[in-house]
Amino acid sequence: MNKAKKSPKASEWQGIWVVLEHAKGKVSSVSWEILGKARELGDKYDTKVSAILLGVNLDDMAREAIHRGADDVYVVEHEALMHYSWEAYTKVVTDLVEKHRPNILLLAATHNGRDLAGRLAIRLNTGLTADVVELDIEPERALLVGSVPGFGGSILAVIKCEHSRPQMATVRPGVLIAKEPDPSRTGKIHKIAPDIPPDLITTQVLQEIPVETVDISKAKRIVAAGRGIGTNLELVEELAELLDASIGVTRPLADIGLKSRDHQIGSTGVTVRPKLAIIIGVSGAAHFVSGIQDAETIISINIDEEALIFDHSDYCVVADLNEVVPELIEALKARLYSTAK
Ligand SMILES: Cc1cc2nc3c(=O)[nH]c(=O)nc-3n(C[C@H](O)[C@H](O)[C@H](O)COP(=O)(O)OP(=O)(O)OC[C@H]3O[C@@H](n4cnc5c(N)ncnc54)[C@H](O)[C@@H]3O)c2cc1C
């Protein structure tokens, strides 16, 4: 039986650390969102905020991390870190954490972030709160308080890891607000030479095949469609085009491939917070609602006046979408046409 490693005292673990993800020379928006929140908590509770960047050619991103709230940036450059590799990333971040002992370690709830976080938690013998949508600190014991939607978003479970360190969490994209860069901020960049044995990495990237992805998390307007539309997206596409809106779908529509998974809104999809959401033929299951409930104005169209989506809507249209959506399209066209004249 493995004997658990004895952790140093909790008070020896200090600060909030964020692992920044990046691609093509740019840090991902979710990482800036997490860093923004870390800065807010750091200011509130007088705690240092640090960022970790792994890869190659990281100088510009390291500077931007300071402008966006980091006090210290640990930059680890190595060819083996150019692409995400669980072997090298887990080793490098574990080494850094064991040396510097951050109290809190935050990662993005992305494919790579989730993969890395789980592996780190095992190596570091600590707990991990996955898919957090709200973060705070309980100041008396410097405990991270992570809120995670449960039962399809109908409850928010508050999770604390009281005994092990670091306190780890992955944070869902689109739920926090990134801080605007402030070029007058100063901080320290630490260049770290990693210890990556040549035989550590057992997989190799042979070719990068670009995949077209869509990010609807930042859309200002969204037309979201559910199973009520059947398998024909034409009306929804026309309405979205007229409104200059992005298209979102419920999971059943993503499951049948009517739209790619990037368009799926909800607890296992994307969280969106548009100014306007028009929701068509969606019942309003908690799994869907949890991804769109922060929209500023929600207009829902459903034939069933008892549909749950109406409990979350500012305007409820009880009607057959096949009648009301074409009318809406015509009205919009008439308005656009009259203003264009
Ligand atoms: C672990 C788990 C995770 C999940 N994650 C997600 C997720 O991330 N996102 C997600 O969306 N779902 C998710 N789901 C599925 C979710 O629980 C619901 O099943 C799903 O959201 C329902 O999709 P829907 O509203 O399109 O379909 P339905 O529930 O079938 O609703 C269709 C609606 O269309 C209306 N309608 C039908 N005809 C018309 C018409 N002519 N005019 C107007 N209205 C009409 C009906 O009245 C009905 O309300 C998840 C489920 C599980 C178990």
Ligand as a Chemical Component Dictionary entry (heavy atoms), coordinates in Angstrom:
data_LIG
# 
_chem_comp.id                   LIG 
_chem_comp.type                 NON-POLYMER 
_chem_comp.pdbx_formal_charge   0 
_chem_comp.three_letter_code    LIG 
# 
loop_
_chem_comp_atom.comp_id 
_chem_comp_atom.atom_id 
_chem_comp_atom.alt_atom_id 
_chem_comp_atom.type_symbol 
_chem_comp_atom.charge 
_chem_comp_atom.model_Cartn_x 
_chem_comp_atom.model_Cartn_y 
_chem_comp_atom.model_Cartn_z 
_chem_comp_atom.pdbx_ordinal 
LIG C1  C1  C 0 -25.261 14.713 -17.741 1  
LIG C2  C2  C 0 -26.111 15.499 -18.701 2  
LIG C3  C3  C 0 -25.592 16.641 -19.265 3  
LIG C4  C4  C 0 -26.361 17.393 -20.160 4  
LIG N1  N1  N 0 -25.827 18.534 -20.703 5  
LIG C5  C5  C 0 -26.601 19.291 -21.518 6  
LIG C6  C6  C 0 -26.117 20.512 -22.066 7  
LIG O1  O1  O 0 -24.962 20.928 -21.848 8  
LIG N2  N2  N 0 -26.932 21.234 -22.865 9  
LIG C7  C7  C 0 -28.222 20.826 -23.175 10 
LIG O2  O2  O 0 -28.916 21.540 -23.907 11 
LIG N3  N3  N 0 -28.683 19.672 -22.674 12 
LIG C8  C8  C 0 -27.921 18.888 -21.879 13 
LIG N4  N4  N 0 -28.426 17.728 -21.390 14 
LIG C9  C9  C 0 -29.754 17.272 -21.879 15 
LIG C10 C10 C 0 -30.879 18.016 -21.153 16 
LIG O3  O3  O 0 -31.143 17.384 -19.934 17 
LIG C11 C11 C 0 -32.163 18.042 -22.026 18 
LIG O4  O4  O 0 -32.494 16.733 -22.391 19 
LIG C12 C12 C 0 -32.020 18.892 -23.289 20 
LIG O5  O5  O 0 -31.530 20.185 -22.959 21 
LIG C13 C13 C 0 -33.366 19.032 -23.983 22 
LIG O6  O6  O 0 -33.176 19.642 -25.206 23 
LIG P1  P1  P 0 -34.359 20.385 -25.950 24 
LIG O7  O7  O 0 -34.912 21.467 -25.087 25 
LIG O8  O8  O 0 -33.837 20.764 -27.304 26 
LIG O9  O9  O 0 -35.416 19.230 -26.224 27 
LIG P2  P2  P 0 -36.790 18.909 -25.538 28 
LIG O10 O10 O 0 -36.680 18.768 -24.092 29 
LIG O11 O11 O 0 -37.354 17.750 -26.296 30 
LIG O12 O12 O 0 -37.677 20.208 -25.822 31 
LIG C14 C14 C 0 -38.186 20.582 -27.074 32 
LIG C15 C15 C 0 -39.113 21.763 -26.824 33 
LIG O13 O13 O 0 -39.589 22.236 -28.080 34 
LIG C16 C16 C 0 -40.938 22.638 -27.921 35 
LIG N5  N5  N 0 -41.555 22.597 -29.236 36 
LIG C17 C17 C 0 -41.855 21.485 -29.992 37 
LIG N6  N6  N 0 -42.408 21.857 -31.152 38 
LIG C18 C18 C 0 -42.487 23.215 -31.144 39 
LIG C19 C19 C 0 -42.974 24.175 -32.069 40 
LIG N7  N7  N 0 -43.484 23.800 -33.249 41 
LIG N8  N8  N 0 -42.918 25.472 -31.735 42 
LIG C20 C20 C 0 -42.413 25.864 -30.540 43 
LIG N9  N9  N 0 -41.904 24.991 -29.615 44 
LIG C21 C21 C 0 -41.956 23.682 -29.929 45 
LIG C22 C22 C 0 -41.529 21.628 -26.956 46 
LIG O14 O14 O 0 -42.680 22.163 -26.330 47 
LIG C23 C23 C 0 -40.371 21.401 -26.007 48 
LIG O15 O15 O 0 -40.470 22.270 -24.885 49 
LIG C24 C24 C 0 -27.678 16.962 -20.503 50 
LIG C25 C25 C 0 -28.192 15.800 -19.921 51 
LIG C26 C26 C 0 -27.411 15.074 -19.050 52 
LIG C27 C27 C 0 -27.997 13.824 -18.445 53 
# 
loop_
_chem_comp_bond.comp_id 
_chem_comp_bond.atom_id_1 
_chem_comp_bond.atom_id_2 
_chem_comp_bond.value_order 
_chem_comp_bond.pdbx_ordinal 
LIG C1  C2  SING 1  
LIG C2  C3  SING 2  
LIG C2  C26 DOUB 3  
LIG C3  C4  DOUB 4  
LIG C4  N1  SING 5  
LIG C4  C24 SING 6  
LIG N1  C5  DOUB 7  
LIG C5  C6  SING 8  
LIG C5  C8  SING 9  
LIG C6  O1  DOUB 10 
LIG C6  N2  SING 11 
LIG N2  C7  SING 12 
LIG C7  O2  DOUB 13 
LIG C7  N3  SING 14 
LIG N3  C8  DOUB 15 
LIG C8  N4  SING 16 
LIG N4  C9  SING 17 
LIG N4  C24 SING 18 
LIG C9  C10 SING 19 
LIG C10 O3  SING 20 
LIG C10 C11 SING 21 
LIG C11 O4  SING 22 
LIG C11 C12 SING 23 
LIG C12 O5  SING 24 
LIG C12 C13 SING 25 
LIG C13 O6  SING 26 
LIG O6  P1  SING 27 
LIG P1  O7  DOUB 28 
LIG P1  O8  SING 29 
LIG P1  O9  SING 30 
LIG O9  P2  SING 31 
LIG P2  O10 DOUB 32 
LIG P2  O11 SING 33 
LIG P2  O12 SING 34 
LIG O12 C14 SING 35 
LIG C14 C15 SING 36 
LIG C15 O13 SING 37 
LIG C15 C23 SING 38 
LIG O13 C16 SING 39 
LIG C16 N5  SING 40 
LIG C16 C22 SING 41 
LIG N5  C17 SING 42 
LIG N5  C21 SING 43 
LIG C17 N6  DOUB 44 
LIG N6  C18 SING 45 
LIG C18 C19 SING 46 
LIG C18 C21 DOUB 47 
LIG C19 N7  SING 48 
LIG C19 N8  DOUB 49 
LIG N8  C20 SING 50 
LIG C20 N9  DOUB 51 
LIG N9  C21 SING 52 
LIG C22 O14 SING 53 
LIG C22 C23 SING 54 
LIG C23 O15 SING 55 
LIG C24 C25 DOUB 56 
LIG C25 C26 SING 57 
LIG C26 C27 SING 58 
# 
